[in-house]
Amino acid sequence: MGLGLEDTKYVLVIKNDVSSYTWLYSSSTADAEHTVSELTRWIGTPTLMHTWVSYQVSHFKNRVIQVLSRDFNIDHHFTVAYSP
C-alpha cells in the first residue's frame, strides 16, 4: 500500500460489534503511543465496552496497553489476523 494523505501509511480500525459503529484513525506509524491515544478517545465516548479484540502485533501486546486495559477494567482478547 502506498502513502496516504499527509504521509499516513496505517489505519487503526476500531469497531463496536453491537452497533457496527466504526472509527478509522490514520497514522504515519503503527506504535503503542498512537494506539493508546486513540483507544483512550474511543473509551471516552458514550459506549459500553467490556472486551476489546485485537491482533497479536507488538503495539497491542505492549505493557502500556495492559495498563490501559486494567485501568478501564476491559478484557483484552487476542485473535489471529485473517489470512486466506
C-alpha positions in Angstrom: 0.0 0.0 0.0 1.3 3.5 -0.8 1.3 6.6 1.3 -2.0 8.3 2.0 -2.7 11.9 2.7 0.0 13.7 4.7 2.3 10.7 4.6 -0.1 8.4 6.5 0.6 4.7 6.0 -1.5 3.0 8.6 -5.1 2.8 9.6 -6.3 1.8 13.1 -9.9 0.4 12.8 -12.0 0.4 16.0 -15.4 -1.1 15.7 -18.3 -1.7 18.1 -19.6 -5.1 17.1 -23.1 -4.4 18.7 -23.9 -1.2 16.8 -21.3 -1.6 13.9 -20.2 1.9 14.7 -16.7 2.2 13.3 -13.8 4.7 13.8 -10.9 4.9 11.4 -7.7 6.6 12.5 -4.8 7.3 10.1 -1.2 7.5 11.3 2.3 7.6 9.9 3.4 5.0 12.4 1.9 1.8 14.0 3.0 2.1 17.6 1.7 1.8 21.1 1.6 5.6 21.7 -0.8 6.2 18.8 -2.9 3.1 19.7 -3.3 4.1 23.3 -4.2 7.7 22.3 -7.0 6.5 20.0 -8.3 3.8 22.3 -8.5 6.3 25.1 -10.6 8.6 22.9 -12.8 5.7 21.9 -13.3 4.6 25.6 -14.2 8.2 26.4 -17.2 8.1 24.1 -20.5 7.0 25.5 -20.1 3.4 24.6 -20.3 0.3 26.9 -17.1 -1.7 26.5 -16.2 -4.9 28.4 -13.9 -6.6 25.9 -11.7 -5.5 23.0 -10.3 -7.8 20.4 -7.0 -7.2 18.6 -4.4 -8.9 16.5 -1.2 -10.1 18.2 1.1 -7.3 16.9 3.6 -5.5 19.2 1.7 -2.3 19.6 -1.3 -4.3 21.0 0.9 -6.5 23.3 2.7 -3.6 24.8 2.8 -3.0 28.6 1.0 0.3 28.1 -2.0 -1.4 26.6 -2.1 -3.8 29.5 -2.2 -0.9 31.9 -4.9 0.8 29.9 -6.9 -2.4 29.9 -6.5 -2.8 33.6 -7.3 0.9 34.4 -10.5 0.9 32.4 -11.5 -2.7 33.5 -11.6 -4.0 30.0 -10.8 -7.6 29.0 -8.3 -7.7 26.1 -8.6 -10.7 23.8 -6.1 -11.6 21.1 -7.0 -13.2 17.8 -5.2 -14.3 14.7 -5.2 -12.0 11.7 -7.4 -13.1 8.8 -5.4 -14.7 6.1 -7.0 -16.6 3.1 
